[in-house]
Every structure is written in C-alpha cells, then in structure tokens.
Amino acid sequence: MHDLNLISGNRSSSHTSLVPWLLMQEHGISFHEIRIDLFRSDAIEQLGLYSPSLQVPVLIHDDVKVWDPLPICEYISETFLEQRGWPRHIKKRAAARSVCAELHADFSHFHQQWPLTCEPVLSRKPDTRLEREIARLDAIMYCCRGKFGDGGPWLFGDFSIADAFMAPYVITLHARNAEMTEKSRAYMATLLDHPAVLVWLHEARGERARHHYALTG
C-alpha cells in the first residue's frame, strides 16, 4: 500500500468522499485512491478491509487511519498543509470551522430528498423543510462571500476546507436548478469550474454509463 491512501466510494453518489478528495486535489497532494463500489454485493466485505465504521471516506497514512470527512480534512491540513486548510485570520477561521460543522452535521433532509446528483435532473417543488435547508445553504454562501470573501473567489477568500464541504451541495443544487441568490450562483459557478470538480463530474458520468450498461446489457 502507498504511504497515503484515500478509500472512497462512488463518484455519482458518495458526497462524503468528494470532500477530502477535493481538498487534496486543490493542494496538489499526491495520494493513491482505492475506490469501492458501494452498490456491489460485497461492498461491506471490501469496506471491512479499511474502514472501522464500514463507511467511506477513510484516509490511511502509513500506520495512521482516519475516518469521517471532517477529521480527515483536519488531519490533511495539519500534516500536509501547515494548517492552510483553514483561513489564516482568526475570525475567518472560526467562521469556517462553524460552517463546516454545520455542513457536516445538518441538512439531513436535503441529503435524503436530494442526494448527490451529478447530472441535470427534473425535481418536484421542494417541501417546506427542504426549502428551509436550501435557503440556509444559500445564506451560508451569500454571507460568507459578503463578509469573509475578500482576497479571492472562495467562501473565505482563499480555498479552504469549507469549500470542499460545500462542493457536494453545490453540485446537487446546480443539477436540480435550485433557486439561489445571484451572489451564491456566482460562487457556485466558480466551484463548478474548478478543474478537480470537472474531473469528478466527468468520472461520475462515466460511472453511471457503465452501471446503466451493466444493468441493461
């Protein structure tokens, strides 16, 4: 096994795998990725080889194993980036940590009703709870860009862990043509144009095509 390994899931459905993958891609960190098809009948057995929680993602660095995207990103930031995963300014850093905790822990209804979607899809009108969660995501993007976004195009100016956590939401919001404010849409366009995000979306489309072929022959 390589020195640094990321155990990830499907491009088309594993929103948690995208988070540390994107952070490492943004900073040019060399790593080996082991992808597990979570829809295979032996997925649990495969996960058991790497993941104490039987979930992805998992980061394995020599004899260190970290699971769950937030501690993985923390570990990447302190081990490989001299803490550059977070904003330098203390107020920005405090807000970025809070945003990441919220994006990581909340929005359960969003994930249930609108799971990661990498291609355009027609959606029914969101119910009241989903509308509230979409509005909160919009507010996070709008307020972070307005209050902390000086110095660059990202939520806190420079790319941070917060942008990596926002990426799966942005992909799905765009695919489902959610109503967003102009400032949030501008941020979403920046993130969707990130070279690594474009690679992820391209690979997700290829993955879905292979699955469709396997099912239909």
Z-matrix of the N, CA and C atoms (Angstrom, degrees):
N
C 1 1.465
C 2 1.522 1 110.00
N 3 1.317 2 116.62 1 143.65
C 4 1.458 3 121.88 2 179.54
C 5 1.528 4 110.32 3 -66.70
N 6 1.348 5 116.57 4 169.23
C 7 1.460 6 120.81 5 -179.75
C 8 1.525 7 112.39 6 -65.11
N 9 1.338 8 117.12 7 -38.05
C 10 1.460 9 121.74 8 -177.65
C 11 1.519 10 108.63 9 -127.26
N 12 1.333 11 115.90 10 120.14
C 13 1.454 12 121.49 11 -175.37
C 14 1.517 13 110.22 12 -130.96
N 15 1.321 14 115.57 13 135.53
C 16 1.461 15 121.34 14 173.77
C 17 1.524 16 108.09 15 -112.07
N 18 1.318 17 115.52 16 120.97
C 19 1.459 18 120.97 17 175.48
C 20 1.527 19 106.43 18 -93.69
N 21 1.323 20 116.39 19 119.10
C 22 1.456 21 120.64 20 -173.25
C 23 1.517 22 110.60 21 -129.11
N 24 1.342 23 114.46 22 171.98
C 25 1.457 24 120.70 23 178.67
C 26 1.510 25 111.26 24 -109.51
N 27 1.311 26 115.56 25 -156.59
C 28 1.456 27 122.18 26 -175.58
C 29 1.519 28 111.72 27 -67.61
N 30 1.331 29 115.78 28 137.74
C 31 1.467 30 121.36 29 176.34
C 32 1.533 31 111.20 30 -59.44
N 33 1.317 32 116.92 31 -38.27
C 34 1.459 33 121.24 32 -171.74
C 35 1.521 34 113.99 33 -82.41
N 36 1.326 35 118.33 34 -6.48
C 37 1.463 36 118.49 35 -175.07
C 38 1.523 37 115.65 36 -142.94
N 39 1.323 38 118.48 37 -19.33
C 40 1.472 39 120.05 38 -174.93
C 41 1.522 40 111.03 39 -91.57
N 42 1.336 41 115.97 40 88.16
C 43 1.467 42 119.46 41 -178.61
C 44 1.523 43 111.82 42 -66.32
N 45 1.319 44 117.71 43 -29.96
C 46 1.466 45 119.73 44 -179.67
C 47 1.525 46 111.86 45 -70.13
N 48 1.336 47 117.77 46 -31.92
C 49 1.464 48 120.52 47 179.94
C 50 1.518 49 111.85 48 -67.42
N 51 1.331 50 116.32 49 -31.49
C 52 1.460 51 120.50 50 -178.49
C 53 1.523 52 112.18 51 -62.40
N 54 1.326 53 117.30 52 -33.54
C 55 1.471 54 121.44 53 -170.47
C 56 1.530 55 112.58 54 -61.22
N 57 1.333 56 120.22 55 -61.60
C 58 1.479 57 118.30 56 179.56
C 59 1.512 58 112.77 57 -69.13
N 60 1.331 59 117.69 58 -31.00
C 61 1.461 60 121.33 59 177.34
C 62 1.525 61 110.29 60 -58.68
N 63 1.326 62 116.49 61 -46.48
C 64 1.459 63 120.70 62 -179.10
C 65 1.520 64 111.47 63 -67.00
N 66 1.326 65 117.58 64 -40.45
C 67 1.461 66 120.78 65 178.91
C 68 1.526 67 110.92 66 -59.58
N 69 1.327 68 116.97 67 -44.61
C 70 1.462 69 119.75 68 -179.44
C 71 1.523 70 111.61 69 -70.78
N 72 1.324 71 116.40 70 -36.01
C 73 1.464 72 119.07 71 176.88
C 74 1.526 73 110.61 72 -64.11
N 75 1.316 74 117.58 73 -42.99
C 76 1.463 75 121.88 74 -179.31
C 77 1.521 76 111.31 75 -58.28
N 78 1.320 77 116.90 76 -37.66
C 79 1.460 78 120.70 77 -175.42
C 80 1.529 79 113.22 78 -99.71
N 81 1.311 80 117.04 79 8.08
C 82 1.459 81 119.91 80 175.60
C 83 1.512 82 114.50 81 65.54
N 84 1.319 83 117.23 82 30.62
C 85 1.463 84 120.93 83 178.50
C 86 1.529 85 108.65 84 -80.07
N 87 1.317 86 116.33 85 127.22
C 88 1.460 87 121.00 86 -179.93
C 89 1.533 88 109.81 87 -79.39
N 90 1.329 89 116.24 88 127.65
C 91 1.457 90 120.02 89 178.89
C 92 1.527 91 109.06 90 -151.11
N 93 1.310 92 114.94 91 161.32
C 94 1.462 93 121.39 92 176.21
C 95 1.527 94 107.85 93 -104.94
N 96 1.314 95 115.65 94 131.52
C 97 1.466 96 119.73 95 -178.57
C 98 1.526 97 110.31 96 -105.44
N 99 1.318 98 115.00 97 131.59
C 100 1.462 99 121.79 98 174.56
C 101 1.521 100 106.76 99 -113.20
N 102 1.322 101 115.82 100 108.65
C 103 1.463 102 120.53 101 -177.11
C 104 1.523 103 110.32 102 -93.53
N 105 1.318 104 115.13 103 134.69
C 106 1.462 105 121.13 104 177.38
C 107 1.522 106 108.36 105 -115.16
N 108 1.316 107 116.51 106 125.85
C 109 1.462 108 120.99 107 176.44
C 110 1.523 109 108.38 108 -75.54
N 111 1.312 110 116.08 109 106.42
C 112 1.465 111 120.73 110 -173.79
C 113 1.523 112 112.86 111 -72.31
N 114 1.337 113 116.96 112 -7.95
C 115 1.458 114 120.44 113 179.59
C 116 1.527 115 112.58 114 -96.22
N 117 1.311 116 116.86 115 -3.46
C 118 1.463 117 120.15 116 177.50
C 119 1.523 118 110.65 117 -76.23
N 120 1.301 119 115.79 118 152.81
C 121 1.466 120 120.42 119 -178.22
C 122 1.522 121 112.33 120 -66.61
N 123 1.334 122 117.11 121 -23.74
C 124 1.469 123 120.26 122 -178.95
C 125 1.519 124 112.34 123 -101.11
N 126 1.350 125 117.70 124 19.37
C 127 1.461 126 121.10 125 -176.80
C 128 1.528 127 111.98 126 -59.47
N 129 1.315 128 117.93 127 -42.50
C 130 1.470 129 120.93 128 -179.11
C 131 1.524 130 110.39 129 -62.49
N 132 1.307 131 116.96 130 -42.16
C 133 1.461 132 120.03 131 178.09
C 134 1.528 133 111.14 132 -62.66
N 135 1.331 134 116.64 133 -40.74
C 136 1.458 135 120.58 134 177.83
C 137 1.528 136 111.40 135 -66.04
N 138 1.334 137 116.21 136 -43.37
C 139 1.466 138 120.06 137 178.15
C 140 1.525 139 111.37 138 -62.21
N 141 1.313 140 116.05 139 -36.52
C 142 1.458 141 120.34 140 -178.95
C 143 1.519 142 113.65 141 -61.31
N 144 1.334 143 117.56 142 -20.89
C 145 1.453 144 120.72 143 177.75
C 146 1.521 145 112.28 144 -71.74
N 147 1.340 146 116.84 145 -21.63
C 148 1.461 147 120.63 146 -172.05
C 149 1.526 148 114.61 147 -128.81
N 150 1.325 149 117.05 148 -34.00
C 151 1.459 150 120.73 149 -165.61
C 152 1.523 151 113.12 150 -110.07
N 153 1.330 152 118.62 151 116.30
C 154 1.470 153 120.71 152 175.94
C 155 1.532 154 112.68 153 -60.23
N 156 1.338 155 116.72 154 -30.57
C 157 1.464 156 120.77 155 -178.59
C 158 1.522 157 113.03 156 -91.77
N 159 1.337 158 116.24 157 -3.94
C 160 1.466 159 122.53 158 -174.68
C 161 1.528 160 111.17 159 59.70
N 162 1.333 161 115.34 160 32.10
C 163 1.452 162 122.20 161 177.23
C 164 1.528 163 109.00 162 -134.64
N 165 1.326 164 115.35 163 162.87
C 166 1.458 165 121.40 164 173.39
C 167 1.523 166 108.14 165 -110.33
N 168 1.335 167 116.94 166 156.86
C 169 1.464 168 128.54 167 2.39
C 170 1.517 169 112.08 168 -88.20
N 171 1.327 170 114.34 169 165.19
C 172 1.461 171 122.83 170 172.08
C 173 1.526 172 106.86 171 -135.21
N 174 1.321 173 116.90 172 136.56
C 175 1.456 174 121.93 173 174.31
C 176 1.521 175 108.05 174 -110.03
N 177 1.330 176 116.22 175 128.11
C 178 1.465 177 121.73 176 177.14
C 179 1.518 178 108.17 177 -119.81
N 180 1.320 179 115.36 178 117.37
C 181 1.466 180 121.81 179 -179.32
C 182 1.521 181 107.63 180 -123.14
N 183 1.331 182 116.02 181 105.26
C 184 1.462 183 121.08 182 -172.59
C 185 1.523 184 109.02 183 53.28
N 186 1.346 185 118.16 184 -115.79
C 187 1.467 186 119.30 185 -179.17
C 188 1.531 187 112.26 186 -101.52
N 189 1.336 188 116.94 187 13.69
C 190 1.470 189 121.64 188 177.72
C 191 1.525 190 108.79 189 -100.42
N 192 1.330 191 115.76 190 132.76
C 193 1.455 192 121.15 191 178.63
C 194 1.525 193 108.58 192 -124.88
N 195 1.335 194 115.91 193 128.38
C 196 1.470 195 121.57 194 -179.80
C 197 1.520 196 107.63 195 -129.24
N 198 1.336 197 116.42 196 132.20
C 199 1.453 198 119.53 197 177.76
C 200 1.525 199 109.33 198 -127.02
N 201 1.332 200 114.28 199 157.70
C 202 1.458 201 124.30 200 -173.00
C 203 1.539 202 108.92 201 85.19
N 204 1.349 203 117.32 202 132.82
C 205 1.468 204 119.78 203 -170.97
C 206 1.523 205 115.65 204 -62.80
N 207 1.337 206 118.77 205 -34.26
C 208 1.455 207 118.71 206 -177.22
C 209 1.525 208 112.45 207 -68.26
N 210 1.334 209 120.40 208 -52.67
C 211 1.469 210 118.28 209 175.92
C 212 1.520 211 113.40 210 -63.80
N 213 1.335 212 117.36 211 -28.55
C 214 1.461 213 118.97 212 175.84
C 215 1.524 214 109.97 213 -63.07
N 216 1.329 215 116.60 214 -46.21
C 217 1.464 216 119.87 215 179.31
C 218 1.522 217 111.76 216 -65.04
N 219 1.323 218 117.07 217 -37.46
C 220 1.462 219 120.79 218 175.87
C 221 1.530 220 109.86 219 -61.27
N 222 1.320 221 116.00 220 -43.76
C 223 1.464 222 120.16 221 -178.78
C 224 1.531 223 110.50 222 -65.23
N 225 1.321 224 116.86 223 -43.07
C 226 1.463 225 120.79 224 177.92
C 227 1.523 226 110.42 225 -59.90
N 228 1.328 227 115.92 226 -44.39
C 229 1.459 228 120.48 227 -177.63
C 230 1.525 229 112.09 228 -62.96
N 231 1.314 230 116.95 229 -44.08
C 232 1.474 231 119.25 230 -175.72
C 233 1.526 232 112.44 231 -82.28
N 234 1.342 233 117.96 232 -24.83
C 235 1.461 234 120.67 233 -175.37
C 236 1.526 235 112.50 234 -92.56
N 237 1.327 236 116.69 235 -35.27
C 238 1.469 237 120.31 236 -172.93
C 239 1.527 238 114.14 237 -117.47
N 240 1.326 239 117.58 238 -17.21
C 241 1.466 240 119.71 239 -171.12
C 242 1.521 241 114.31 240 -120.11
N 243 1.323 242 117.55 241 7.99
C 244 1.464 243 120.67 242 -177.58
C 245 1.536 244 110.31 243 50.22
N 246 1.327 245 114.80 244 42.63
C 247 1.471 246 124.96 245 177.73
C 248 1.534 247 113.08 246 68.02
N 249 1.334 248 118.42 247 17.11
C 250 1.462 249 120.44 248 178.34
C 251 1.521 250 113.18 249 -75.96
N 252 1.324 251 116.42 250 -0.65
C 253 1.461 252 118.55 251 173.54
C 254 1.518 253 112.01 252 -67.82
N 255 1.325 254 116.50 253 -22.90
C 256 1.459 255 123.01 254 177.82
C 257 1.523 256 110.04 255 -108.97
N 258 1.340 257 117.62 256 155.48
C 259 1.469 258 119.71 257 175.48
C 260 1.520 259 111.39 258 -60.28
N 261 1.336 260 116.62 259 150.20
C 262 1.466 261 121.42 260 -179.81
C 263 1.525 262 111.66 261 -71.45
N 264 1.341 263 116.08 262 -41.58
C 265 1.460 264 120.57 263 -174.96
C 266 1.522 265 109.70 264 -70.28
N 267 1.331 266 117.08 265 135.99
C 268 1.461 267 121.33 266 -172.23
C 269 1.527 268 112.40 267 -62.67
N 270 1.346 269 117.98 268 -37.56
C 271 1.467 270 119.62 269 179.67
C 272 1.520 271 110.78 270 -69.65
N 273 1.317 272 115.92 271 -42.18
C 274 1.463 273 119.43 272 176.67
C 275 1.524 274 110.63 273 -63.11
N 276 1.335 275 115.83 274 -42.65
C 277 1.462 276 120.08 275 -178.03
C 278 1.522 277 111.12 276 -63.94
N 279 1.321 278 117.04 277 -41.22
C 280 1.465 279 120.58 278 178.99
C 281 1.527 280 110.75 279 -63.53
N 282 1.334 281 115.99 280 -43.13
C 283 1.461 282 119.87 281 179.37
C 284 1.523 283 110.87 282 -67.12
N 285 1.324 284 117.07 283 -40.40
C 286 1.466 285 120.59 284 -179.45
C 287 1.525 286 111.12 285 -63.72
N 288 1.318 287 117.16 286 -41.42
C 289 1.467 288 120.29 287 177.35
C 290 1.526 289 110.79 288 -63.14
N 291 1.314 290 116.53 289 -40.87
C 292 1.459 291 120.52 290 179.80
C 293 1.522 292 111.09 291 -65.37
N 294 1.329 293 116.27 292 -42.89
C 295 1.464 294 121.00 293 178.09
C 296 1.523 295 110.44 294 -61.20
N 297 1.323 296 117.15 295 -44.84
C 298 1.462 297 120.13 296 -179.56
C 299 1.524 298 111.65 297 -63.12
N 300 1.320 299 116.69 298 -41.33
C 301 1.464 300 120.06 299 178.66
C 302 1.525 301 110.30 300 -61.49
N 303 1.340 302 115.97 301 -41.00
C 304 1.462 303 119.99 302 179.17
C 305 1.529 304 111.09 303 -67.32
N 306 1.320 305 117.12 304 -46.33
C 307 1.461 306 120.41 305 179.98
C 308 1.530 307 111.36 306 -63.26
N 309 1.308 308 115.81 307 -32.10
C 310 1.464 309 120.92 308 -177.69
C 311 1.523 310 112.23 309 -78.27
N 312 1.324 311 117.19 310 -38.71
C 313 1.459 312 120.63 311 -170.56
C 314 1.526 313 114.08 312 -97.69
N 315 1.318 314 117.17 313 -28.72
C 316 1.456 315 121.07 314 -173.78
C 317 1.532 316 111.70 315 -102.02
N 318 1.333 317 115.79 316 -166.54
C 319 1.463 318 123.32 317 177.12
C 320 1.531 319 112.74 318 64.99
N 321 1.316 320 116.13 319 34.96
C 322 1.469 321 120.04 320 179.53
C 323 1.526 322 111.51 321 -64.59
N 324 1.333 323 116.72 322 -36.64
C 325 1.461 324 119.48 323 179.89
C 326 1.533 325 109.88 324 -67.66
N 327 1.317 326 116.87 325 -38.74
C 328 1.463 327 120.87 326 176.67
C 329 1.524 328 110.20 327 -57.73
N 330 1.334 329 116.70 328 -49.09
C 331 1.464 330 120.26 329 -177.86
C 332 1.532 331 111.26 330 -64.99
N 333 1.322 332 116.22 331 -33.10
C 334 1.461 333 119.76 332 179.87
C 335 1.525 334 111.30 333 -72.82
N 336 1.319 335 116.16 334 -46.46
C 337 1.460 336 120.42 335 -175.77
C 338 1.529 337 112.52 336 -83.05
N 339 1.315 338 115.98 337 -36.88
C 340 1.460 339 121.50 338 -178.63
C 341 1.532 340 109.80 339 -125.73
N 342 1.326 341 118.15 340 73.35
C 343 1.469 342 119.30 341 176.51
C 344 1.526 343 110.24 342 -64.01
N 345 1.317 344 115.47 343 166.43
C 346 1.459 345 120.41 344 -177.91
C 347 1.531 346 110.39 345 -47.53
N 348 1.320 347 115.11 346 124.20
C 349 1.466 348 122.19 347 -178.40
C 350 1.523 349 107.99 348 -130.14
N 351 1.321 350 116.67 349 116.07
C 352 1.461 351 120.75 350 -173.74
C 353 1.522 352 113.42 351 -97.50
N 354 1.327 353 117.09 352 -4.78
C 355 1.454 354 120.89 353 178.63
C 356 1.525 355 109.18 354 -129.01
N 357 1.335 356 117.90 355 151.52
C 358 1.466 357 120.60 356 179.86
C 359 1.528 358 111.73 357 -54.81
N 360 1.330 359 115.43 358 138.11
C 361 1.465 360 120.03 359 -179.11
C 362 1.522 361 108.64 360 -146.68
N 363 1.321 362 116.80 361 142.91
C 364 1.456 363 121.30 362 176.06
C 365 1.523 364 109.26 363 -77.31
N 366 1.318 365 116.59 364 133.76
C 367 1.458 366 121.23 365 -178.15
C 368 1.520 367 110.22 366 -126.02
N 369 1.317 368 114.80 367 147.71
C 370 1.449 369 118.89 368 172.33
C 371 1.527 370 109.41 369 -71.27
N 372 1.302 371 116.22 370 162.26
C 373 1.458 372 120.66 371 178.16
C 374 1.526 373 109.29 372 -57.18
N 375 1.331 374 118.31 373 130.18
C 376 1.467 375 120.14 374 -179.70
C 377 1.520 376 112.00 375 -60.37
N 378 1.330 377 116.27 376 144.73
C 379 1.456 378 118.80 377 174.26
C 380 1.526 379 109.45 378 -74.07
N 381 1.315 380 116.39 379 177.12
C 382 1.464 381 120.81 380 -172.64
C 383 1.522 382 112.37 381 -60.55
N 384 1.315 383 117.20 382 -42.98
C 385 1.469 384 120.22 383 -178.03
C 386 1.525 385 110.45 384 -67.03
N 387 1.323 386 116.27 385 -41.90
C 388 1.459 387 119.26 386 178.89
C 389 1.524 388 110.60 387 -65.75
N 390 1.309 389 117.51 388 -38.67
C 391 1.469 390 120.97 389 176.51
C 392 1.521 391 110.93 390 -59.02
N 393 1.325 392 116.40 391 -41.31
C 394 1.478 393 120.05 392 179.07
C 395 1.526 394 110.59 393 -63.39
N 396 1.328 395 116.81 394 -42.14
C 397 1.461 396 119.68 395 -178.73
C 398 1.529 397 111.26 396 -69.96
N 399 1.317 398 117.39 397 -37.19
C 400 1.467 399 120.41 398 175.38
C 401 1.523 400 109.98 399 -63.64
N 402 1.343 401 115.85 400 -42.93
C 403 1.469 402 120.14 401 179.10
C 404 1.525 403 111.05 402 -62.56
N 405 1.322 404 117.34 403 -36.57
C 406 1.464 405 120.59 404 178.96
C 407 1.533 406 110.26 405 -68.19
N 408 1.325 407 117.84 406 -41.24
C 409 1.457 408 120.45 407 175.89
C 410 1.524 409 111.04 408 -61.27
N 411 1.314 410 115.65 409 -42.20
C 412 1.458 411 120.95 410 176.59
C 413 1.524 412 110.16 411 -59.41
N 414 1.332 413 116.30 412 -44.88
C 415 1.468 414 120.89 413 -178.63
C 416 1.524 415 111.43 414 -64.44
N 417 1.326 416 117.59 415 -38.90
C 418 1.468 417 120.44 416 178.42
C 419 1.525 418 110.08 417 -60.70
N 420 1.324 419 116.09 418 -49.05
C 421 1.469 420 119.55 419 179.95
C 422 1.521 421 111.25 420 -62.87
N 423 1.313 422 116.55 421 -46.84
C 424 1.462 423 121.62 422 -177.17
C 425 1.525 424 110.94 423 -62.92
N 426 1.318 425 116.96 424 -48.06
C 427 1.464 426 120.61 425 -175.43
C 428 1.523 427 112.22 426 -72.49
N 429 1.327 428 117.00 427 -40.31
C 430 1.473 429 118.89 428 179.66
C 431 1.523 430 110.62 429 -64.97
N 432 1.324 431 116.81 430 -43.04
C 433 1.463 432 119.03 431 177.83
C 434 1.528 433 110.99 432 -64.28
N 435 1.340 434 115.84 433 -40.38
C 436 1.461 435 118.81 434 -177.25
C 437 1.516 436 113.72 435 -72.73
N 438 1.331 437 116.99 436 -37.57
C 439 1.458 438 120.64 437 -173.81
C 440 1.521 439 113.53 438 -95.38
N 441 1.333 440 116.67 439 -34.68
C 442 1.468 441 120.38 440 -171.95
C 443 1.528 442 113.78 441 -122.30
N 444 1.335 443 118.44 442 0.51
C 445 1.456 444 120.89 443 -169.52
C 446 1.509 445 116.41 444 -86.55
N 447 1.331 446 117.94 445 11.64
C 448 1.461 447 119.43 446 179.22
C 449 1.530 448 110.32 447 -66.61
N 450 1.318 449 116.09 448 145.05
C 451 1.467 450 120.62 449 175.12
C 452 1.506 451 114.93 450 94.06
N 453 1.329 452 118.34 451 -1.13
C 454 1.463 453 119.93 452 -179.71
C 455 1.510 454 110.63 453 176.40
N 456 1.333 455 118.02 454 177.74
C 457 1.462 456 121.92 455 -174.06
C 458 1.523 457 114.89 456 -90.66
N 459 1.334 458 117.45 457 1.29
C 460 1.466 459 119.76 458 -172.53
C 461 1.523 460 111.24 459 -97.00
N 462 1.319 461 116.69 460 178.78
C 463 1.467 462 120.67 461 -174.88
C 464 1.520 463 111.98 462 -54.61
N 465 1.332 464 116.42 463 -39.08
C 466 1.465 465 121.02 464 -178.49
C 467 1.526 466 110.87 465 -120.45
N 468 1.315 467 115.57 466 33.24
C 469 1.463 468 121.24 467 -179.59
C 470 1.512 469 111.23 468 89.68
N 471 1.319 470 117.09 469 -80.62
C 472 1.463 471 121.79 470 174.77
C 473 1.530 472 110.01 471 -83.30
N 474 1.322 473 116.13 472 155.65
C 475 1.465 474 121.17 473 177.11
C 476 1.520 475 109.23 474 -59.85
N 477 1.331 476 116.18 475 135.23
C 478 1.459 477 121.22 476 -179.94
C 479 1.522 478 110.04 477 -140.07
N 480 1.314 479 115.50 478 178.18
C 481 1.460 480 121.38 479 177.05
C 482 1.525 481 110.28 480 -57.60
N 483 1.325 482 117.16 481 -31.78
C 484 1.466 483 120.69 482 179.45
C 485 1.526 484 111.44 483 -60.41
N 486 1.321 485 117.95 484 -38.55
C 487 1.457 486 121.07 485 178.28
C 488 1.525 487 110.99 486 -67.97
N 489 1.322 488 116.58 487 -37.70
C 490 1.463 489 119.97 488 177.09
C 491 1.521 490 110.48 489 -62.83
N 492 1.336 491 116.99 490 -40.06
C 493 1.462 492 120.54 491 178.99
C 494 1.528 493 112.00 492 -71.00
N 495 1.320 494 116.79 493 -30.17
C 496 1.459 495 119.46 494 179.97
C 497 1.527 496 112.01 495 -77.55
N 498 1.306 497 118.29 496 -21.63
C 499 1.465 498 121.96 497 -172.98
C 500 1.529 499 114.14 498 -54.58
N 501 1.343 500 120.49 499 -48.64
C 502 1.468 501 118.41 500 -179.38
C 503 1.527 502 112.71 501 -62.32
N 504 1.334 503 116.65 502 -35.29
C 505 1.462 504 119.61 503 177.82
C 506 1.525 505 110.32 504 -65.64
N 507 1.318 506 116.41 505 -45.13
C 508 1.463 507 120.78 506 -178.68
C 509 1.525 508 110.82 507 -61.03
N 510 1.322 509 117.17 508 -44.29
C 511 1.459 510 121.04 509 178.88
C 512 1.523 511 110.85 510 -57.69
N 513 1.323 512 116.81 511 -45.32
C 514 1.465 513 120.92 512 -178.20
C 515 1.517 514 111.82 513 -71.94
N 516 1.325 515 117.44 514 -42.01
C 517 1.462 516 120.52 515 178.05
C 518 1.522 517 110.89 516 -59.46
N 519 1.330 518 115.75 517 -40.86
C 520 1.460 519 120.03 518 178.74
C 521 1.529 520 110.90 519 -67.64
N 522 1.324 521 116.40 520 -45.19
C 523 1.464 522 120.45 521 -177.68
C 524 1.525 523 111.58 522 -62.31
N 525 1.327 524 116.47 523 -32.02
C 526 1.464 525 120.72 524 -178.24
C 527 1.530 526 112.29 525 -98.61
N 528 1.333 527 115.92 526 7.67
C 529 1.469 528 121.93 527 174.85
C 530 1.529 529 111.73 528 53.20
N 531 1.324 530 115.72 529 47.61
C 532 1.469 531 120.62 530 179.61
C 533 1.525 532 110.48 531 -68.50
N 534 1.312 533 116.19 532 148.16
C 535 1.460 534 120.91 533 177.44
C 536 1.528 535 109.44 534 -76.47
N 537 1.338 536 116.30 535 121.40
C 538 1.448 537 122.13 536 -177.46
C 539 1.516 538 108.87 537 -134.45
N 540 1.331 539 116.05 538 160.15
C 541 1.456 540 120.21 539 176.04
C 542 1.527 541 109.99 540 -69.82
N 543 1.314 542 115.89 541 161.32
C 544 1.466 543 120.60 542 -177.64
C 545 1.525 544 111.58 543 -61.75
N 546 1.334 545 116.36 544 -41.31
C 547 1.471 546 119.06 545 -179.30
C 548 1.527 547 111.00 546 -64.87
N 549 1.335 548 116.74 547 -39.08
C 550 1.461 549 119.81 548 177.78
C 551 1.515 550 111.23 549 -67.15
N 552 1.318 551 117.09 550 -39.39
C 553 1.458 552 120.38 551 178.76
C 554 1.530 553 111.12 552 -63.83
N 555 1.319 554 116.98 553 -36.42
C 556 1.463 555 120.12 554 177.66
C 557 1.530 556 110.30 555 -64.00
N 558 1.326 557 116.24 556 -42.48
C 559 1.466 558 120.01 557 176.99
C 560 1.523 559 110.38 558 -64.27
N 561 1.331 560 117.09 559 -44.08
C 562 1.454 561 121.17 560 179.14
C 563 1.532 562 111.01 561 -58.54
N 564 1.319 563 116.94 562 -41.06
C 565 1.458 564 120.56 563 179.68
C 566 1.524 565 111.02 564 -62.85
N 567 1.329 566 116.41 565 -38.90
C 568 1.470 567 120.70 566 177.38
C 569 1.519 568 111.00 567 -62.48
N 570 1.321 569 116.27 568 -45.68
C 571 1.457 570 120.12 569 -178.18
C 572 1.529 571 111.18 570 -68.31
N 573 1.332 572 116.87 571 -40.56
C 574 1.463 573 120.54 572 -179.51
C 575 1.522 574 112.19 573 -68.01
N 576 1.336 575 116.77 574 -19.15
C 577 1.459 576 121.50 575 178.45
C 578 1.531 577 112.14 576 -93.20
N 579 1.325 578 117.40 577 0.59
C 580 1.462 579 120.84 578 177.89
C 581 1.527 580 108.64 579 -63.56
N 582 1.323 581 118.36 580 131.83
C 583 1.475 582 120.10 581 -176.45
C 584 1.529 583 113.45 582 -54.17
N 585 1.319 584 117.52 583 -39.99
C 586 1.464 585 119.58 584 -179.01
C 587 1.523 586 111.50 585 -69.87
N 588 1.320 587 117.41 586 -37.17
C 589 1.468 588 120.36 587 177.21
C 590 1.526 589 109.63 588 -64.56
N 591 1.320 590 117.20 589 -40.01
C 592 1.466 591 120.69 590 177.32
C 593 1.530 592 110.87 591 -61.81
N 594 1.318 593 116.81 592 -39.03
C 595 1.469 594 120.44 593 176.86
C 596 1.524 595 110.16 594 -64.28
N 597 1.340 596 116.49 595 -45.50
C 598 1.475 597 120.95 596 179.72
C 599 1.531 598 110.03 597 -57.63
N 600 1.337 599 117.34 598 -47.31
C 601 1.459 600 121.37 599 -178.23
C 602 1.528 601 111.41 600 -64.78
N 603 1.326 602 116.55 601 -39.51
C 604 1.466 603 120.50 602 177.73
C 605 1.533 604 110.18 603 -62.49
N 606 1.316 605 117.15 604 -44.74
C 607 1.458 606 120.65 605 -179.70
C 608 1.528 607 111.12 606 -68.89
N 609 1.338 608 117.29 607 -33.33
C 610 1.465 609 120.55 608 176.79
C 611 1.525 610 110.91 609 -63.89
N 612 1.338 611 116.46 610 -41.19
C 613 1.464 612 119.88 611 178.36
C 614 1.527 613 110.86 612 -64.37
N 615 1.324 614 116.23 613 -41.68
C 616 1.454 615 119.82 614 177.10
C 617 1.512 616 112.47 615 -63.99
N 618 1.308 617 116.32 616 -38.44
C 619 1.458 618 121.62 617 178.97
C 620 1.524 619 110.74 618 -64.25
N 621 1.320 620 117.11 619 -44.87
C 622 1.461 621 121.26 620 179.80
C 623 1.528 622 110.45 621 -64.79
N 624 1.337 623 116.98 622 -38.45
C 625 1.463 624 119.98 623 178.37
C 626 1.523 625 110.77 624 -63.47
N 627 1.336 626 116.88 625 -40.42
C 628 1.468 627 119.95 626 179.12
C 629 1.522 628 110.77 627 -65.50
N 630 1.342 629 116.91 628 -42.05
C 631 1.459 630 120.36 629 179.55
C 632 1.530 631 110.52 630 -64.30
N 633 1.346 632 115.75 631 -41.15
C 634 1.459 633 119.45 632 179.09
C 635 1.523 634 110.42 633 -62.40
N 636 1.332 635 117.01 634 -42.50
C 637 1.452 636 120.78 635 179.36
C 638 1.534 637 110.68 636 -64.27
N 639 1.339 638 116.18 637 -40.75
C 640 1.465 639 120.00 638 -179.07
C 641 1.525 640 110.60 639 -64.42
N 642 1.338 641 116.81 640 -34.39
C 643 1.463 642 120.20 641 -178.58
C 644 1.525 643 112.24 642 -78.75
N 645 1.339 644 116.67 643 -33.67
C 646 1.458 645 120.03 644 -174.56
C 647 1.515 646 113.64 645 -100.32
N 648 1.332 647 115.87 646 -21.51
C 649 1.446 648 120.27 647 -178.37
C 650 1.514 649 110.92 648 76.12
